[in-house]
Amino acid sequence: MISGGSSLCTRSPSLRGMETNEQRRRQCHELVVAMSLIHIAVYMLFLSLISNLRDFTLPPRTNFLA
């Protein structure tokens, strides 16, 4: 993930014009963290959507132990 983010930062034209290498690296790190958080949020949204669809499509569960 980090190596993919660094290659993404070197390809991005908006990050190439930064003054120092430290600022470029900090911006790249923030971009990688933001993309990771977005991926986690989309994954959690997908899981909750699948869970909701499964609750609607399956018949109600019967409790055999009761």
DAFENGI-V610089 format. One record per pair of residues at least 24 apart in sequence whose ideal C-beta (glycine too) atoms are under 7 Angstrom apart, sorted by sequence separation. I is the first residue (numbers start at 1). GAP is how many residues later the second one is. D is the distance in Angstrom with one decimal. If there is no record, write none. Layout:
# DAFENGI-V610089
i:gap:d
I:GAP:D
I:GAP:D
This chain:
# DAFENGI-V610089
i:gap:d
5:26:6.5
5:27:3.4
2:30:6.4
5:30:6.9
1:31:6.9
1:35:6.6
